[in-house]
Amino acid sequence: DFLSTVFSSVAVNPSTPSEILAGGGDSSYQNSSRGGIGIWRSNNYGAPGSWTKVSTPDFDNKVIYRIRIDPAPPNDIYVASTHGAWLGVHNGANITFSKIGSFNVVTSDLVVDFSSMPRKVYAGVRSGNATFAKGIWKWDGSAWAKKDSGIPTDDIQLVALALAKSSPSTLYARVVAADGQQQGIYKTTVAGEGVTAWGVLPGASIVNDSGSASSFWYSWYNNVIEVDPTDASRVYAAGLSVFRSVNGGTDWEKISAGADPNYPYWTHADHHAIAFDPVNPKIVYVGNDGGIDKSTDISKAVWHWRDASHGMVMTEFYFTTSSHEHPTLLAGGSQDNGTDITFGNRTWYNPGGCDGFNVGSDAKNPDTLYANCNHHTVYEIA
């Protein structure tokens, strides 16, 4: 039951790394939201058999967009979900969850200023109500207030947030419009306070790379932004590709190919997560539709990416086919990972890229397979 569902968030306790939390649900599951089975915890580094459910039924059939854990004891847990912003408190072997200030709207992201006391929480609202409208809200320890001056919020459908740990008044927001395009990446250096707290970063328009006017835009699917924990000016955002700014968001460059001409490896397309090595934050991990790619030291003049997905079982098949003539053969079209074929052992071949979909065996000539790319291109594999 645990493995046959979907999860969209995971967090490691910074002071007790054996404690891992995972939140169920997926906001982008087959172009629609799919609820999950709540919040689960492992006290053994995520080892098989070590997971137990720690949330109440309130979290069932919800999407847990984000989990963040306070690095200071008692390691409180902050959660963004389809039913609001929540605080989890360790209570012996249990965790007790309660809403933060009755915040009860669809919260697509959440960041916390862990340097402040009381903690300041910023929440991105993708679907609001009469009390909490769409946009960015801030909790100061006693009340929520809307803090997105400078960001047009009438036409937004998703907000991703990043807070600079080295400069907690500096935050970035990647906002997606209702048509699926990136509306803009915005920045504040005053913790969202003031009449013109946020300013758009014009150079970040390059990150709007998911889709086109001739097809459809899907930045709602690829929407992530993070800041180097040691440098508030070094910010990463990703959609179809990975981008970086080293001057606080003024200028951006695509870095999906790395910076090593002798190592021709690109990250896989469609990105959903960015994380930094806790020892050396210049080593960056990106999560995408192909798994995980890891960089070497990205601050050097020459660096590259490498695939860090080996051992992960995660290919999502749309359709599979087999053959009476070749009973050991199995082929399938996989989401964003082409058509995969095996002849009965653990070796798989991938003759075609793109978003593999349907695949079929020729009834007259069993040595021929037909594959499909993105619902519209058919190719023959002989």
Disulfide bonds with the S-S distance in Angstrom:
Cys354-Cys373 1.97
